[in-house]
């Protein structure tokens, strides 16, 4: 049975009323923080993830469908997935230290560079804009696919598809 407060929150969420976020925080922040703390032990990082979760909850509030999931289940999934994403991104960052001694960056000569691909930004403008945006975010702005998805407000699967198609279009330019 859905409580009166939950019905009120759902109604406010669906109408993009900012009172919803206050009610959500008052009623669910402690529970969501507990979920996050089971995944992330550092208090500061857990607080950041809770904040990120509420931002995502607000951003996706119109997508919530009470017929598909209870409000708490929906909130739980967002908080849990945000915490898992944070753990993964921290593992990726810590595992990618630059080893200058073994790096070949300083050994590249102009003969080893493919002169045909140096003008990639110029050729990028010749493909469809939706692919340009994704490739630009991932390669030139250094975003991860998840970050690009969040920043551009495009589903992650669409980001991956557009990347694949965009790279295929660029390949046609470089290997006709």
C-alpha positions in Angstrom: 0.0 0.0 0.0 1.3 3.4 -0.9 1.5 5.9 1.9 0.0 9.4 1.6 3.4 11.0 1.7 4.7 8.8 -1.1 1.6 9.6 -3.2 2.3 13.3 -2.6 6.0 13.0 -3.5 5.2 11.1 -6.7 2.6 13.8 -7.7 5.1 16.6 -7.0 7.9 14.7 -8.9 5.7 14.2 -12.0 4.9 18.0 -11.9 8.6 18.9 -11.5 7.7 20.7 -8.2 10.8 21.4 -6.2 9.1 20.6 -3.0 9.4 16.9 -4.0 13.2 17.0 -3.6 12.9 18.3 0.0 10.3 15.7 0.9 12.5 13.0 -0.7 15.5 14.1 1.2 13.6 14.3 4.5 12.0 10.8 4.1 14.7 8.9 2.2 18.2 10.4 2.6 19.1 8.4 5.6 18.1 5.1 4.0 19.9 5.9 0.7 23.0 7.0 2.6 22.9 3.6 4.4 22.8 1.9 1.0 25.7 4.0 -0.3 27.8 3.4 2.8 27.6 -0.4 2.3 29.4 0.2 -1.0 31.6 3.2 -0.2 33.2 3.4 3.2 34.7 6.9 3.0 32.2 9.4 4.5 33.0 12.3 2.2 32.7 10.3 -0.9 29.5 8.7 0.3 28.1 12.2 0.9 29.1 13.2 -2.6 27.4 10.1 -4.0 24.2 10.9 -2.1 24.3 14.4 -3.5 24.8 13.0 -7.0 22.0 10.5 -6.5 19.6 13.3 -5.6 20.7 15.3 -8.6 20.0 12.2 -10.8 16.6 11.6 -9.1 15.6 15.2 -9.9 16.9 15.0 -13.4 15.0 11.7 -14.1 11.9 12.5 -12.1 9.6 12.6 -15.1 10.8 9.1 -16.1 9.6 7.6 -12.8 6.6 5.3 -13.4 4.8 4.2 -10.2 3.3 1.3 -12.2 6.8 -0.2 -12.8 8.4 0.2 -9.4 7.7 1.5 -5.9 9.3 4.9 -5.2 11.8 3.5 -2.8 12.9 0.8 -5.3 13.4 3.4 -7.9 15.4 5.6 -5.5 17.4 2.6 -4.3 18.4 1.7 -7.8 19.6 5.3 -8.6 21.6 5.5 -5.3 23.1 2.0 -5.7 24.1 2.5 -9.3 25.6 5.9 -8.6 27.7 4.3 -5.8 28.8 1.5 -8.0 29.7 4.0 -10.8 31.8 6.0 -8.3 33.7 2.9 -7.2 34.4 1.9 -10.8 35.6 5.3 -11.7 37.9 5.4 -8.7 39.4 2.0 -9.6 39.9 3.2 -13.2 41.6 6.4 -12.1 43.9 4.6 -9.7 44.9 1.9 -12.1 46.1 4.2 -14.8 49.3 5.7 -13.5 51.6 7.0 -16.2 55.0 5.1 -16.3 57.3 7.6 -18.0 60.2 5.2 -18.0 58.3 2.7 -20.2 56.4 5.3 -22.2 56.9 5.6 -25.9 55.4 9.1 -26.1 58.8 10.7 -26.4 60.1 8.3 -28.9 57.5 9.1 -31.6 59.0 10.5 -34.7 57.1 12.3 -37.5 57.6 9.3 -39.7 55.6 7.1 -37.3 52.7 9.5 -37.2 50.0 8.8 -39.8 49.9 12.2 -41.5 46.4 11.5 -42.9 44.7 11.4 -39.5 46.2 14.5 -38.0 43.3 16.5 -39.4 40.7 14.5 -37.7 38.8 17.5 -36.3 38.4 18.8 -39.9 37.0 15.5 -41.1 34.8 15.2 -38.0 32.7 18.0 -39.3 31.8 16.0 -42.4 29.8 13.4 -40.4 26.4 13.7 -38.9 26.2 16.2 -35.9 24.9 13.6 -33.5 28.0 11.5 -34.0 30.3 14.6 -33.8 28.9 15.5 -30.4 29.6 12.0 -29.0 33.1 11.7 -30.5 34.0 15.2 -29.4 32.9 14.5 -25.8 34.7 11.2 -25.6 37.9 11.9 -27.4 38.5 15.6 -27.2 36.9 16.4 -23.9 38.1 13.2 -22.2 34.7 12.1 -20.9 33.9 8.5 -20.1 30.9 7.0 -21.9 28.8 7.3 -18.6 29.9 11.0 -18.1 29.0 11.8 -21.7 25.6 10.1 -21.2 25.0 12.2 -18.1 26.3 15.4 -19.5 24.6 15.2 -22.9 21.4 13.7 -21.4 21.6 10.8 -23.9 21.1 7.1 -22.8 24.3 5.2 -22.4 23.4 2.7 -25.1 22.8 5.5 -27.5 26.2 7.0 -26.7 27.8 3.6 -27.5 25.9 3.2 -30.7 26.7 6.7 -31.9 30.3 6.2 -31.1 30.4 3.0 -33.1 28.6 4.5 -36.1 30.6 7.8 -35.9 33.9 5.9 -35.9 32.7 3.8 -38.8 31.8 7.0 -40.8 35.3 8.4 -40.0 36.9 5.1 -41.2 35.1 5.5 -44.5 36.8 8.9 -44.9 40.3 7.6 -44.1 39.9 4.2 -45.8 37.7 4.9 -48.8 
